[in-house]
Amino acid sequence: MKRKLMEILACPIDKHHPLDLMVFEEKDEVVEGVIICPQCHRWYPIRDEIPEMLPDELRKEAEDLPFLKKWKELVPENIIKEGKPFNLKG
């Protein structure tokens, strides 16, 4: 994902802009990272340079939780414990 894309992205749930970007791996573009809505605490993974900005009902827990676990040392604690739609609280 190109960093410049962050200038136009808004949360698909509450339409908040701007969103926060955390980069875990970067080459010419952001390869892996997470986009966070500071207003509703939803997080959206970036995998293989593609931001996955899906609404809750289209997200898959079986895909999102392993991603969150993989990067839990770099993801903000409030997202780990209270992030939506999935978190590592339990």
N, CA and C atoms as a LAMMPS dump frame, in Angstrom:
ITEM: TIMESTEP
0
ITEM: NUMBER OF ATOMS
270
ITEM: BOX BOUNDS ff ff ff
-5.0000000000000000e+02 5.0000000000000000e+02
-5.0000000000000000e+02 5.0000000000000000e+02
-5.0000000000000000e+02 5.0000000000000000e+02
ITEM: ATOMS id mol type element x y z
1 1 1 N 0.844 -1.167 0
2 1 2 C 0 0 0
3 1 3 C 0.894 1.235 0
4 2 1 N 0.561 2.166 -0.79
5 2 2 C 1.301 3.419 -0.8
6 2 3 C 0.855 4.281 0.394
7 3 1 N 1.82 4.88 1.081
8 3 2 C 1.504 5.716 2.243
9 3 3 C 0.55 6.861 1.88
10 4 1 N 0.656 7.344 0.669
11 4 2 C -0.175 8.462 0.226
12 4 3 C -1.67 8.124 0.282
13 5 1 N -1.994 6.845 0.193
14 5 2 C -3.391 6.411 0.253
15 5 3 C -4.051 6.825 1.572
16 6 1 N -3.268 6.951 2.63
17 6 2 C -3.806 7.323 3.942
18 6 3 C -4.495 8.691 3.911
19 7 1 N -4.125 9.528 2.948
20 7 2 C -4.722 10.858 2.851
21 7 3 C -6.201 10.803 2.498
22 8 1 N -6.642 9.722 1.848
23 8 2 C -8.036 9.647 1.407
24 8 3 C -8.857 8.565 2.123
25 9 1 N -8.2 7.682 2.881
26 9 2 C -8.939 6.611 3.548
27 9 3 C -9.717 7.131 4.751
28 10 1 N -10.922 6.592 4.916
29 10 2 C -11.75 6.866 6.087
30 10 3 C -12.279 5.536 6.602
31 11 1 N -12.631 5.485 7.864
32 11 2 C -13.181 4.267 8.452
33 11 3 C -14.502 3.93 7.763
34 12 1 N -14.66 2.691 7.287
35 12 2 C -15.915 2.332 6.614
36 12 3 C -17.114 2.266 7.567
37 13 1 N -16.871 2.237 8.864
38 13 2 C -17.957 2.154 9.834
39 13 3 C -18.446 3.541 10.252
40 14 1 N -17.53 4.382 10.752
41 14 2 C -17.969 5.694 11.245
42 14 3 C -17.497 6.871 10.383
43 15 1 N -16.821 6.564 9.285
44 15 2 C -16.355 7.573 8.31
45 15 3 C -15.318 8.536 8.875
46 16 1 N -14.69 8.17 9.999
47 16 2 C -13.675 9.032 10.612
48 16 3 C -12.449 9.15 9.704
49 17 1 N -11.902 10.361 9.656
50 17 2 C -10.67 10.647 8.917
51 17 3 C -9.944 11.728 9.704
52 18 1 N -8.66 11.665 9.867
53 18 2 C -7.71 10.684 9.337
54 18 3 C -7.603 9.445 10.226
55 19 1 N -7.062 8.401 9.647
56 19 2 C -6.821 7.151 10.356
57 19 3 C -5.338 7.055 10.708
58 20 1 N -5.02 6.199 11.668
59 20 2 C -3.628 5.993 12.08
60 20 3 C -3.045 4.808 11.332
61 21 1 N -1.79 4.91 10.968
62 21 2 C -1.088 3.842 10.26
63 21 3 C 0.081 3.355 11.1
64 22 1 N 0.155 2.048 11.275
65 22 2 C 1.315 1.43 11.919
66 22 3 C 1.921 0.475 10.905
67 23 1 N 3.187 0.675 10.606
68 23 2 C 3.874 -0.126 9.599
69 23 3 C 4.739 -1.173 10.295
70 24 1 N 4.564 -2.436 9.909
71 24 2 C 5.349 -3.536 10.463
72 24 3 C 6.441 -3.983 9.499
73 25 1 N 6.15 -3.891 8.209
74 25 2 C 7.134 -4.261 7.187
75 25 3 C 6.924 -3.35 5.992
76 26 1 N 8.026 -2.783 5.495
77 26 2 C 7.932 -1.85 4.379
78 26 3 C 9.099 -2.061 3.426
79 27 1 N 8.784 -2.032 2.141
80 27 2 C 9.807 -2.042 1.09
81 27 3 C 9.559 -0.774 0.282
82 28 1 N 9.178 -0.888 -0.974
83 28 2 C 8.779 0.304 -1.722
84 28 3 C 7.425 0.806 -1.242
85 29 1 N 6.623 -0.129 -0.739
86 29 2 C 5.304 0.175 -0.212
87 29 3 C 5.149 -0.506 1.144
88 30 1 N 4.056 -0.187 1.852
89 30 2 C 3.765 -0.859 3.117
90 30 3 C 3.341 -2.288 2.779
91 31 1 N 4.12 -3.262 3.243
92 31 2 C 3.836 -4.671 2.965
93 31 3 C 2.878 -5.224 4.019
94 32 1 N 3.194 -4.997 5.293
95 32 2 C 2.32 -5.43 6.389
96 32 3 C 2.229 -4.313 7.403
97 33 1 N 1.034 -4.16 7.931
98 33 2 C 0.803 -3.136 8.932
99 33 3 C -0.647 -3.172 9.351
100 34 1 N -1.047 -2.117 10.036
101 34 2 C -2.431 -2.034 10.486
102 34 3 C -2.882 -0.585 10.401
103 35 1 N -4.122 -0.406 9.994
104 35 2 C -4.76 0.903 9.955
105 35 3 C -5.75 0.925 11.116
106 36 1 N -5.708 1.975 11.912
107 36 2 C -6.535 2.061 13.11
108 36 3 C -7.414 3.305 13.056
109 37 1 N -8.693 3.108 13.385
110 37 2 C -9.6 4.245 13.539
111 37 3 C -9.538 4.676 14.998
112 38 1 N -9.006 5.864 15.28
113 38 2 C -8.884 6.298 16.672
114 38 3 C -10.231 6.605 17.322
115 39 1 N -11.268 6.736 16.528
116 39 2 C -12.577 7.065 17.073
117 39 3 C -13.348 5.829 17.543
118 40 1 N -13.425 4.79 16.704
119 40 2 C -14.226 3.608 17.069
120 40 3 C -13.365 2.403 17.454
121 41 1 N -12.047 2.533 17.386
122 41 2 C -11.085 1.486 17.762
123 41 3 C -11.156 0.245 16.87
124 42 1 N -11.596 0.441 15.641
125 42 2 C -11.535 -0.665 14.687
126 42 3 C -10.15 -0.667 14.065
127 43 1 N -9.698 -1.859 13.73
128 43 2 C -8.389 -2.003 13.1
129 43 3 C -8.56 -2.787 11.812
130 44 1 N -7.737 -2.458 10.851
131 44 2 C -7.805 -3.068 9.528
132 44 3 C -6.396 -3.508 9.138
133 45 1 N -6.224 -4.784 8.847
134 45 2 C -4.885 -5.269 8.5
135 45 3 C -4.464 -4.849 7.097
136 46 1 N -3.166 -4.708 6.941
137 46 2 C -2.56 -4.559 5.615
138 46 3 C -1.746 -5.823 5.424
139 47 1 N -2.124 -6.608 4.42
140 47 2 C -1.422 -7.867 4.132
141 47 3 C -1.011 -7.867 2.668
142 48 1 N 0.227 -8.237 2.434
143 48 2 C 0.734 -8.299 1.048
144 48 3 C 0.434 -7.015 0.283
145 49 1 N 0.661 -5.867 0.939
146 49 2 C 0.51 -4.531 0.371
147 49 3 C -0.944 -4.115 0.13
148 50 1 N -1.917 -4.893 0.633
149 50 2 C -3.33 -4.597 0.393
150 50 3 C -4.031 -4.263 1.712
151 51 1 N -4.58 -3.039 1.828
152 51 2 C -5.35 -2.709 3.031
153 51 3 C -6.722 -3.383 2.953
154 52 1 N -7.1 -4.077 4.001
155 52 2 C -8.376 -4.795 4.027
156 52 3 C -9.371 -3.994 4.87
157 53 1 N -10.033 -3.062 4.219
158 53 2 C -10.951 -2.129 4.888
159 53 3 C -12.388 -2.628 4.769
160 54 1 N -12.649 -3.787 5.353
161 54 2 C -13.965 -4.402 5.253
162 54 3 C -14.829 -4.067 6.471
163 55 1 N -16.162 -3.99 6.275
164 55 2 C -17.041 -3.829 7.432
165 55 3 C -17.031 -5.102 8.276
166 56 1 N -17.448 -4.978 9.519
167 56 2 C -17.375 -6.085 10.479
168 56 3 C -17.967 -7.383 9.952
169 57 1 N -19.118 -7.316 9.319
170 57 2 C -19.804 -8.535 8.897
171 57 3 C -19.072 -9.301 7.804
172 58 1 N -18.129 -8.673 7.142
173 58 2 C -17.356 -9.352 6.096
174 58 3 C -15.975 -9.793 6.575
175 59 1 N -15.639 -9.47 7.819
176 59 2 C -14.335 -9.857 8.363
177 59 3 C -14.379 -11.292 8.854
178 60 1 N -13.231 -11.955 8.828
179 60 2 C -13.151 -13.348 9.266
180 60 3 C -12.234 -13.445 10.477
181 61 1 N -12.82 -13.859 11.59
182 61 2 C -12.068 -13.99 12.833
183 61 3 C -10.891 -14.948 12.668
184 62 1 N -11.096 -16.015 11.905
185 62 2 C -10.048 -17.023 11.697
186 62 3 C -8.842 -16.462 10.937
187 63 1 N -9.02 -15.357 10.242
188 63 2 C -7.902 -14.712 9.536
189 63 3 C -7.343 -13.535 10.334
190 64 1 N -8.225 -12.788 10.978
191 64 2 C -7.797 -11.568 11.668
192 64 3 C -7.088 -11.833 12.994
193 65 1 N -7.56 -12.804 13.775
194 65 2 C -6.899 -13.063 15.061
195 65 3 C -5.462 -13.548 14.919
196 66 1 N -5.155 -14.468 13.984
197 66 2 C -3.741 -14.836 13.804
198 66 3 C -2.866 -13.64 13.4
199 67 1 N -3.398 -12.734 12.585
200 67 2 C -2.664 -11.53 12.198
201 67 3 C -2.38 -10.678 13.438
202 68 1 N -3.398 -10.489 14.275
203 68 2 C -3.242 -9.688 15.49
204 68 3 C -2.241 -10.331 16.447
205 69 1 N -2.289 -11.642 16.579
206 69 2 C -1.343 -12.352 17.448
207 69 3 C 0.089 -12.226 16.928
208 70 1 N 0.245 -12.316 15.613
209 70 2 C 1.582 -12.222 14.998
210 70 3 C 2.243 -10.882 15.321
211 71 1 N 1.477 -9.813 15.326
212 71 2 C 2.027 -8.472 15.486
213 71 3 C 1.693 -7.837 16.835
214 72 1 N 1.246 -8.634 17.823
215 72 2 C 0.757 -8.064 19.085
216 72 3 C 1.791 -7.217 19.824
217 73 1 N 3.072 -7.472 19.615
218 73 2 C 4.109 -6.671 20.277
219 73 3 C 4.193 -5.261 19.705
220 74 1 N 3.663 -5.058 18.491
221 74 2 C 3.751 -3.755 17.829
222 74 3 C 2.422 -3.009 17.778
223 75 1 N 1.322 -3.715 18.011
224 75 2 C -0.007 -3.107 17.963
225 75 3 C -0.282 -2.428 19.308
226 76 1 N -0.907 -1.245 19.291
227 76 2 C -1.208 -0.565 20.553
228 76 3 C -2.055 -1.443 21.488
229 77 1 N -1.794 -1.314 22.784
230 77 2 C -2.455 -2.157 23.779
231 77 3 C -3.976 -2.011 23.752
232 78 1 N -4.477 -0.79 23.5
233 78 2 C -5.931 -0.618 23.481
234 78 3 C -6.581 -1.406 22.332
235 79 1 N -5.869 -1.616 21.255
236 79 2 C -6.402 -2.411 20.144
237 79 3 C -6.318 -3.898 20.495
238 80 1 N -5.23 -4.3 21.128
239 80 2 C -5.092 -5.702 21.545
240 80 3 C -6.23 -6.089 22.491
241 81 1 N -6.587 -5.2 23.421
242 81 2 C -7.586 -5.527 24.439
243 81 3 C -9.01 -5.14 24.081
244 82 1 N -9.177 -4.072 23.276
245 82 2 C -10.522 -3.564 23.023
246 82 3 C -10.809 -3.328 21.544
247 83 1 N -9.9 -3.712 20.66
248 83 2 C -10.094 -3.459 19.238
249 83 3 C -11.338 -4.159 18.693
250 84 1 N -11.881 -3.579 17.66
251 84 2 C -13.081 -4.126 17.033
252 84 3 C -12.75 -4.491 15.591
253 85 1 N -13.332 -5.487 15.026
254 85 2 C -14.344 -6.348 15.612
255 85 3 C -13.757 -7.487 16.465
256 86 1 N -12.434 -7.688 16.416
257 86 2 C -11.812 -8.784 17.167
258 86 3 C -10.667 -8.239 18.008
259 87 1 N -10.416 -8.893 19.155
260 87 2 C -9.29 -8.502 19.993
261 87 3 C -8.788 -9.739 20.735
262 88 1 N -7.72 -9.551 21.496
263 88 2 C -7.11 -10.673 22.23
264 88 3 C -7.43 -10.614 23.716
265 89 1 N -8.513 -9.967 24.077
266 89 2 C -8.88 -9.784 25.488
267 89 3 C -9.054 -11.104 26.217
268 90 1 N -9.71 -12.067 25.592
269 90 2 C -9.987 -13.338 26.271
270 90 3 C -8.879 -14.275 26.082
